Amino acid sequence: MIQIFRKCILSREGRSLDIASVFARDGIPGYIFLEGSFPTACQAVRDLATVRRDPLRLVPPEQRIGLLASRNPLSRRIAEGQWVRCIHGMYRGDIGFVCDWDPSSDLEVVVAFVPRIPHSSSVQTSCSTGKRKRLSRPLPRPWTSAQVAAEWGPQRVQVTTPEIFKFQNDIYQSGLVMKRCAPYGLVIVEGAPANLDLFLAAPSIRERSSFIPWIHRFAQDTIKERQRVIVESGEQKGVVGYVREIVGAVASVVTASHVEDPSSPVPHVLLRNLAPHYLPGDNVKDRWRDSDGIIQSVDEGRKTLIYVERATHNQVSATILR
């Protein structure tokens, strides 16, 4: 674009070219747009090594308003709470959770990914050889501000809170990186990544209302044999029992009626129709903290329970995962 700008300011004939503007859009990579007459635009890009020799194309009048609008005309709506796969750059192939979107920007989608931060030693080794080569992608893992500062130096890390810091123009929160992405570089996927642990461990993600359905699904997927459950939907809705066996995605649930009459059939229920069921006196372990204890009370309306922590004997409030 700089070459085109200079050529427009001063042509070979000593006169400026009649080009009103030259611009590009982050959301439309590989294209440069010139506002002016068609012959003048052709003259502006002629003989430039950085511009392909493809013939120029005129933008139809009905598309010009969208092209000049603040929102990327190629953008598609990606809603908060969806899972997306990145198709470009360092995070290509990775699945992330959509946290926010800004319709006024070409880089409008904020996606939480498990960070890929390279070790400083690998970058220094590449620079010392004097040869430009593609660095191998670092493995995904959570990072704290202290870990990044120890690896790259404290001057490279801007700490906002104990949970939030900035490094190399990216915001990191609860161990995850909040990447601003253009919608054209993302593909919506049907489900979550195979391993949800790092997202579940991040309070900034776990406490979002849009993430609650995935917490619920996680609770269903982690149901074990001999665990007390409640049927949430279907013909057996509201029935409480114990899981006898799990085969594939179906659990056989022993209910009170079967205990009274062992000859009665044991219902088989999809795991997606079950949820853990808690009662006072149950032993529980907090999924997010190193804490366990005995349940004191359960509030079904608020979906919370209170347990007495075994180590400190303090009362702890926790959310019921369903």
GULUM-44644 format. One record per residue (C-alpha): z, y, x negated. Coordinates in Angstrom, 2 decimals, padded with zeros to 5 digits. Example, Ala and Ser with C-alpha at 12.3 -4.5 7.8 and 13.67 -1.06 7.14 Angstrom:
<rs>
<r Z="007.80" Y="-004.50" X="-012.30"/>
<r Z="007.14" Y="-001.06" X="-013.67"/>
</rs>
This chain:
<rs>
<r Z="000.00" Y="000.00" X="000.00"/>
<r Z="000.71" Y="002.40" X="-002.89"/>
<r Z="-002.82" Y="001.94" X="-004.19"/>
<r Z="-004.27" Y="002.68" X="-000.78"/>
<r Z="-002.03" Y="005.72" X="-000.41"/>
<r Z="-003.16" Y="007.14" X="-003.77"/>
<r Z="-006.79" Y="006.51" X="-002.93"/>
<r Z="-006.38" Y="008.31" X="000.39"/>
<r Z="-004.80" Y="011.33" X="-001.30"/>
<r Z="-007.56" Y="011.67" X="-003.87"/>
<r Z="-010.89" Y="009.85" X="-003.56"/>
<r Z="-013.54" Y="009.58" X="-006.28"/>
<r Z="-015.34" Y="012.53" X="-004.74"/>
<r Z="-012.26" Y="014.68" X="-005.21"/>
<r Z="-011.49" Y="014.81" X="-001.52"/>
<r Z="-008.68" Y="013.15" X="000.39"/>
<r Z="-009.64" Y="010.46" X="002.89"/>
<r Z="-009.02" Y="011.06" X="006.56"/>
<r Z="-006.34" Y="008.36" X="006.98"/>
<r Z="-003.37" Y="009.36" X="009.16"/>
<r Z="-001.02" Y="006.56" X="008.06"/>
<r Z="-000.80" Y="003.32" X="006.07"/>
<r Z="001.96" Y="000.85" X="006.94"/>
<r Z="003.01" Y="-002.80" X="007.04"/>
<r Z="005.38" Y="-004.73" X="009.29"/>
<r Z="008.08" Y="-007.06" X="007.99"/>
<r Z="007.37" Y="-009.35" X="010.92"/>
<r Z="003.60" Y="-009.56" X="010.21"/>
<r Z="003.38" Y="-010.67" X="006.57"/>
<r Z="000.12" Y="-010.36" X="004.66"/>
<r Z="-001.35" Y="-007.52" X="006.70"/>
<r Z="-001.69" Y="-003.78" X="006.04"/>
<r Z="-002.57" Y="-001.38" X="008.83"/>
<r Z="-004.52" Y="001.87" X="008.40"/>
<r Z="-004.73" Y="004.56" X="011.05"/>
<r Z="-008.08" Y="006.35" X="010.90"/>
<r Z="-011.80" Y="005.93" X="011.46"/>
<r Z="-013.28" Y="002.51" X="010.69"/>
<r Z="-015.69" Y="003.71" X="007.92"/>
<r Z="-012.90" Y="005.67" X="006.20"/>
<r Z="-010.55" Y="002.66" X="006.35"/>
<r Z="-013.24" Y="000.51" X="004.72"/>
<r Z="-013.61" Y="003.09" X="001.97"/>
<r Z="-009.84" Y="003.23" X="001.42"/>
<r Z="-009.55" Y="-000.49" X="000.59"/>
<r Z="-012.87" Y="-000.93" X="-001.20"/>
<r Z="-012.67" Y="-002.36" X="-004.76"/>
<r Z="-008.86" Y="-002.83" X="-004.66"/>
<r Z="-007.81" Y="-006.01" X="-006.48"/>
<r Z="-004.65" Y="-006.38" X="-004.39"/>
<r Z="-006.56" Y="-006.44" X="-001.09"/>
<r Z="-008.54" Y="-009.49" X="000.01"/>
<r Z="-012.25" Y="-008.97" X="000.59"/>
<r Z="-012.05" Y="-010.14" X="004.20"/>
<r Z="-013.76" Y="-007.76" X="006.61"/>
<r Z="-011.46" Y="-005.24" X="008.29"/>
<r Z="-010.64" Y="-005.82" X="011.93"/>
<r Z="-010.12" Y="-003.13" X="014.51"/>
<r Z="-006.87" Y="-003.33" X="016.45"/>
<r Z="-007.76" Y="-003.20" X="020.18"/>
<r Z="-006.37" Y="-000.17" X="022.08"/>
<r Z="-004.17" Y="-002.36" X="024.30"/>
<r Z="-002.39" Y="-003.75" X="021.21"/>
<r Z="-001.82" Y="-000.46" X="019.38"/>
<r Z="001.26" Y="000.55" X="021.36"/>
<r Z="002.95" Y="-002.75" X="020.57"/>
<r Z="001.94" Y="-002.51" X="016.91"/>
<r Z="003.55" Y="000.93" X="016.55"/>
<r Z="006.67" Y="000.03" X="018.56"/>
<r Z="009.98" Y="-000.49" X="016.80"/>
<r Z="010.09" Y="-004.13" X="017.91"/>
<r Z="007.84" Y="-006.58" X="016.12"/>
<r Z="004.92" Y="-007.37" X="018.47"/>
<r Z="004.84" Y="-010.99" X="017.25"/>
<r Z="008.55" Y="-011.42" X="017.88"/>
<r Z="009.78" Y="-014.01" X="020.36"/>
<r Z="013.16" Y="-014.07" X="021.99"/>
<r Z="015.68" Y="-016.19" X="020.13"/>
<r Z="018.99" Y="-016.11" X="021.96"/>
<r Z="022.52" Y="-016.18" X="020.59"/>
<r Z="023.96" Y="-019.68" X="020.64"/>
<r Z="020.73" Y="-021.47" X="019.73"/>
<r Z="020.14" Y="-023.59" X="016.64"/>
<r Z="017.14" Y="-022.69" X="014.49"/>
<r Z="015.43" Y="-024.08" X="011.39"/>
<r Z="014.38" Y="-021.68" X="008.64"/>
<r Z="010.80" Y="-022.20" X="007.43"/>
<r Z="010.68" Y="-019.80" X="004.46"/>
<r Z="012.61" Y="-018.92" X="001.33"/>
<r Z="015.82" Y="-020.29" X="-000.10"/>
<r Z="016.99" Y="-021.69" X="003.25"/>
<r Z="013.72" Y="-023.39" X="004.24"/>
<r Z="014.44" Y="-026.55" X="006.20"/>
<r Z="018.09" Y="-025.60" X="006.80"/>
<r Z="019.48" Y="-025.45" X="010.34"/>
<r Z="021.60" Y="-022.43" X="011.28"/>
<r Z="023.42" Y="-021.02" X="014.29"/>
<r Z="022.13" Y="-017.80" X="015.90"/>
<r Z="025.00" Y="-015.31" X="016.02"/>
<r Z="023.24" Y="-012.12" X="017.08"/>
<r Z="019.87" Y="-010.43" X="017.51"/>
<r Z="018.73" Y="-006.82" X="017.21"/>
<r Z="015.63" Y="-005.98" X="019.27"/>
<r Z="015.11" Y="-002.71" X="017.39"/>
<r Z="014.44" Y="-004.40" X="014.03"/>
<r Z="011.74" Y="-006.67" X="012.62"/>
<r Z="014.51" Y="-008.60" X="010.87"/>
<r Z="016.30" Y="-008.92" X="014.17"/>
<r Z="018.04" Y="-012.33" X="014.20"/>
<r Z="021.39" Y="-012.94" X="012.48"/>
<r Z="021.74" Y="-016.63" X="011.62"/>
<r Z="024.73" Y="-018.38" X="010.07"/>
<r Z="023.74" Y="-020.88" X="007.37"/>
<r Z="025.73" Y="-022.95" X="004.91"/>
<r Z="025.24" Y="-020.85" X="001.73"/>
<r Z="023.00" Y="-021.81" X="-001.18"/>
<r Z="024.31" Y="-019.69" X="-004.06"/>
<r Z="022.99" Y="-020.63" X="-007.51"/>
<r Z="025.30" Y="-020.94" X="-010.48"/>
<r Z="024.95" Y="-018.05" X="-012.90"/>
<r Z="024.42" Y="-020.44" X="-015.82"/>
<r Z="021.20" Y="-021.81" X="-014.30"/>
<r Z="019.76" Y="-018.31" X="-013.89"/>
<r Z="020.79" Y="-017.24" X="-017.40"/>
<r Z="019.20" Y="-020.37" X="-018.90"/>
<r Z="015.93" Y="-019.60" X="-017.12"/>
<r Z="015.93" Y="-015.99" X="-018.37"/>
<r Z="016.73" Y="-016.94" X="-021.96"/>
<r Z="013.68" Y="-019.19" X="-022.26"/>
<r Z="011.37" Y="-016.27" X="-021.57"/>
<r Z="009.31" Y="-018.40" X="-019.22"/>
<r Z="009.09" Y="-017.79" X="-015.52"/>
<r Z="009.71" Y="-020.97" X="-013.62"/>
<r Z="010.89" Y="-021.84" X="-010.16"/>
<r Z="014.61" Y="-022.53" X="-010.06"/>
<r Z="015.82" Y="-025.62" X="-008.26"/>
<r Z="017.55" Y="-024.89" X="-004.98"/>
<r Z="021.35" Y="-024.97" X="-005.19"/>
<r Z="023.10" Y="-027.41" X="-002.88"/>
<r Z="024.55" Y="-025.97" X="000.35"/>
<r Z="028.31" Y="-025.45" X="000.29"/>
<r Z="030.88" Y="-022.93" X="001.57"/>
<r Z="031.90" Y="-020.10" X="-000.79"/>
<r Z="034.89" Y="-017.75" X="-000.87"/>
<r Z="034.78" Y="-014.28" X="-002.39"/>
<r Z="037.06" Y="-015.47" X="-005.21"/>
<r Z="034.68" Y="-018.32" X="-006.07"/>
<r Z="031.63" Y="-016.03" X="-006.13"/>
<r Z="033.51" Y="-013.43" X="-008.22"/>
<r Z="034.53" Y="-016.12" X="-010.71"/>
<r Z="030.92" Y="-017.32" X="-010.96"/>
<r Z="029.06" Y="-013.99" X="-011.01"/>
<r Z="031.73" Y="-011.42" X="-011.86"/>
<r Z="033.92" Y="-009.32" X="-009.55"/>
<r Z="031.59" Y="-006.31" X="-009.85"/>
<r Z="028.88" Y="-008.25" X="-007.97"/>
<r Z="031.09" Y="-008.97" X="-004.95"/>
<r Z="032.09" Y="-006.40" X="-002.34"/>
<r Z="035.12" Y="-007.66" X="-000.41"/>
<r Z="035.65" Y="-006.23" X="003.08"/>
<r Z="038.40" Y="-008.54" X="004.36"/>
<r Z="039.82" Y="-011.86" X="003.11"/>
<r Z="037.17" Y="-013.57" X="005.27"/>
<r Z="034.18" Y="-011.23" X="004.78"/>
<r Z="032.36" Y="-010.14" X="001.61"/>
<r Z="028.92" Y="-009.01" X="000.49"/>
<r Z="026.90" Y="-010.56" X="-002.34"/>
<r Z="023.27" Y="-009.83" X="-003.25"/>
<r Z="022.68" Y="-007.92" X="000.01"/>
<r Z="023.89" Y="-010.81" X="002.17"/>
<r Z="027.07" Y="-010.86" X="004.26"/>
<r Z="029.33" Y="-013.92" X="003.94"/>
<r Z="031.93" Y="-014.72" X="006.57"/>
<r Z="034.34" Y="-017.64" X="006.82"/>
<r Z="032.44" Y="-019.43" X="004.04"/>
<r Z="029.02" Y="-019.09" X="005.74"/>
<r Z="026.20" Y="-016.65" X="005.01"/>
<r Z="024.99" Y="-014.36" X="007.82"/>
<r Z="021.27" Y="-014.01" X="007.10"/>
<r Z="019.10" Y="-011.41" X="008.81"/>
<r Z="015.86" Y="-013.20" X="009.60"/>
<r Z="012.55" Y="-012.36" X="011.22"/>
<r Z="011.80" Y="-014.54" X="014.26"/>
<r Z="008.45" Y="-015.63" X="012.80"/>
<r Z="010.37" Y="-017.42" X="010.04"/>
<r Z="012.49" Y="-019.47" X="012.44"/>
<r Z="011.84" Y="-022.47" X="014.67"/>
<r Z="014.15" Y="-023.31" X="017.57"/>
<r Z="015.55" Y="-026.84" X="017.35"/>
<r Z="017.02" Y="-028.95" X="020.13"/>
<r Z="020.36" Y="-029.84" X="018.59"/>
<r Z="022.91" Y="-029.01" X="015.94"/>
<r Z="022.78" Y="-030.26" X="012.33"/>
<r Z="024.02" Y="-033.78" X="011.70"/>
<r Z="027.20" Y="-032.43" X="010.10"/>
<r Z="028.96" Y="-029.70" X="012.11"/>
<r Z="032.14" Y="-029.67" X="010.02"/>
<r Z="031.44" Y="-026.47" X="008.06"/>
<r Z="030.54" Y="-024.53" X="011.21"/>
<r Z="033.59" Y="-025.85" X="013.05"/>
<r Z="035.81" Y="-024.87" X="010.11"/>
<r Z="034.58" Y="-021.25" X="010.25"/>
<r Z="036.71" Y="-019.18" X="012.70"/>
<r Z="033.96" Y="-016.55" X="012.91"/>
<r Z="031.67" Y="-019.19" X="014.45"/>
<r Z="034.19" Y="-021.43" X="016.20"/>
<r Z="035.72" Y="-018.57" X="018.21"/>
<r Z="032.39" Y="-017.40" X="019.66"/>
<r Z="031.92" Y="-018.12" X="023.35"/>
<r Z="028.34" Y="-019.24" X="022.62"/>
<r Z="029.71" Y="-021.96" X="020.31"/>
<r Z="032.12" Y="-023.47" X="022.86"/>
<r Z="029.58" Y="-026.03" X="024.18"/>
<r Z="029.16" Y="-027.37" X="020.65"/>
<r Z="032.93" Y="-027.66" X="020.18"/>
<r Z="033.00" Y="-029.58" X="023.43"/>
<r Z="030.23" Y="-031.89" X="022.25"/>
<r Z="032.02" Y="-032.37" X="018.92"/>
<r Z="035.16" Y="-033.43" X="020.80"/>
<r Z="033.11" Y="-035.94" X="022.78"/>
<r Z="031.42" Y="-037.33" X="019.67"/>
<r Z="034.77" Y="-037.88" X="017.95"/>
<r Z="036.37" Y="-039.88" X="020.80"/>
<r Z="037.82" Y="-043.10" X="019.43"/>
<r Z="038.87" Y="-046.43" X="020.87"/>
<r Z="042.35" Y="-046.53" X="022.46"/>
<r Z="042.22" Y="-042.74" X="022.99"/>
<r Z="043.23" Y="-041.28" X="026.37"/>
<r Z="040.30" Y="-039.60" X="028.10"/>
<r Z="039.38" Y="-037.98" X="031.40"/>
<r Z="036.02" Y="-038.43" X="033.14"/>
<r Z="034.43" Y="-035.00" X="033.61"/>
<r Z="031.42" Y="-035.86" X="035.74"/>
<r Z="029.78" Y="-038.67" X="037.67"/>
<r Z="031.21" Y="-041.07" X="040.23"/>
<r Z="034.45" Y="-041.50" X="038.26"/>
<r Z="035.09" Y="-037.75" X="037.87"/>
<r Z="038.78" Y="-036.95" X="037.40"/>
<r Z="039.77" Y="-040.50" X="036.47"/>
<r Z="042.10" Y="-040.81" X="033.46"/>
<r Z="042.15" Y="-043.88" X="031.28"/>
<r Z="042.00" Y="-045.34" X="027.77"/>
<r Z="038.87" Y="-046.18" X="025.83"/>
<r Z="038.68" Y="-049.91" X="025.25"/>
<r Z="035.36" Y="-050.06" X="023.42"/>
<r Z="032.47" Y="-047.80" X="022.46"/>
<r Z="028.96" Y="-049.23" X="022.22"/>
<r Z="026.31" Y="-046.70" X="021.33"/>
<r Z="026.87" Y="-043.67" X="023.57"/>
<r Z="028.79" Y="-045.58" X="026.27"/>
<r Z="032.54" Y="-046.21" X="026.48"/>
<r Z="034.38" Y="-048.78" X="028.59"/>
<r Z="037.40" Y="-047.00" X="030.08"/>
<r Z="040.49" Y="-048.91" X="031.22"/>
<r Z="041.98" Y="-047.09" X="034.22"/>
<r Z="045.24" Y="-047.48" X="036.14"/>
<r Z="043.48" Y="-049.55" X="038.83"/>
<r Z="042.33" Y="-052.05" X="036.20"/>
<r Z="045.88" Y="-052.31" X="034.82"/>
<r Z="047.14" Y="-053.13" X="038.32"/>
<r Z="044.29" Y="-055.57" X="038.95"/>
<r Z="042.88" Y="-057.00" X="035.68"/>
<r Z="040.09" Y="-058.70" X="037.64"/>
<r Z="038.65" Y="-055.34" X="038.74"/>
<r Z="035.59" Y="-054.15" X="036.82"/>
<r Z="036.06" Y="-051.78" X="033.87"/>
<r Z="033.88" Y="-048.68" X="034.33"/>
<r Z="031.36" Y="-047.86" X="031.63"/>
<r Z="030.97" Y="-044.11" X="031.10"/>
<r Z="028.69" Y="-042.06" X="028.87"/>
<r Z="030.57" Y="-040.27" X="026.10"/>
<r Z="028.92" Y="-037.05" X="027.32"/>
<r Z="030.88" Y="-037.48" X="030.57"/>
<r Z="034.25" Y="-037.86" X="028.84"/>
<r Z="036.76" Y="-035.51" X="027.23"/>
<r Z="040.07" Y="-036.06" X="025.40"/>
<r Z="043.09" Y="-035.86" X="027.71"/>
<r Z="046.47" Y="-034.69" X="026.39"/>
<r Z="050.00" Y="-035.07" X="027.78"/>
<r Z="053.44" Y="-033.84" X="026.63"/>
<r Z="054.86" Y="-036.21" X="024.04"/>
<r Z="051.50" Y="-037.07" X="022.46"/>
<r Z="051.14" Y="-036.88" X="018.69"/>
<r Z="048.36" Y="-034.48" X="017.70"/>
<r Z="046.76" Y="-033.19" X="014.52"/>
<r Z="045.18" Y="-029.75" X="014.36"/>
<r Z="041.48" Y="-030.16" X="013.58"/>
<r Z="041.22" Y="-026.82" X="011.75"/>
<r Z="044.50" Y="-026.64" X="009.85"/>
<r Z="046.72" Y="-028.97" X="007.87"/>
<r Z="049.19" Y="-029.25" X="010.72"/>
<r Z="050.42" Y="-031.95" X="013.10"/>
<r Z="053.20" Y="-032.49" X="015.59"/>
<r Z="054.25" Y="-033.49" X="019.11"/>
<r Z="052.84" Y="-031.83" X="022.21"/>
<r Z="055.43" Y="-029.84" X="024.13"/>
<r Z="053.31" Y="-028.54" X="027.02"/>
<r Z="049.70" Y="-028.49" X="028.24"/>
<r Z="048.06" Y="-025.64" X="030.17"/>
<r Z="044.90" Y="-027.07" X="031.75"/>
<r Z="043.97" Y="-023.72" X="033.32"/>
<r Z="043.83" Y="-021.90" X="030.00"/>
<r Z="042.67" Y="-024.97" X="028.08"/>
<r Z="045.53" Y="-024.67" X="025.59"/>
<r Z="048.47" Y="-026.76" X="024.48"/>
<r Z="051.66" Y="-026.09" X="022.54"/>
<r Z="052.97" Y="-028.55" X="020.01"/>
<r Z="056.03" Y="-028.57" X="017.75"/>
<r Z="054.87" Y="-028.74" X="014.14"/>
<r Z="056.36" Y="-031.69" X="012.32"/>
<r Z="056.84" Y="-029.97" X="008.95"/>
<r Z="058.33" Y="-026.64" X="010.12"/>
<r Z="059.48" Y="-027.40" X="013.70"/>
<r Z="057.69" Y="-024.22" X="014.79"/>
<r Z="055.78" Y="-023.99" X="018.05"/>
<r Z="052.00" Y="-023.84" X="017.56"/>
<r Z="049.40" Y="-022.98" X="020.20"/>
<r Z="046.03" Y="-024.73" X="020.02"/>
<r Z="042.85" Y="-024.83" X="022.10"/>
<r Z="042.04" Y="-028.01" X="024.00"/>
<r Z="038.62" Y="-029.21" X="022.84"/>
<r Z="036.87" Y="-029.68" X="026.15"/>
</rs>
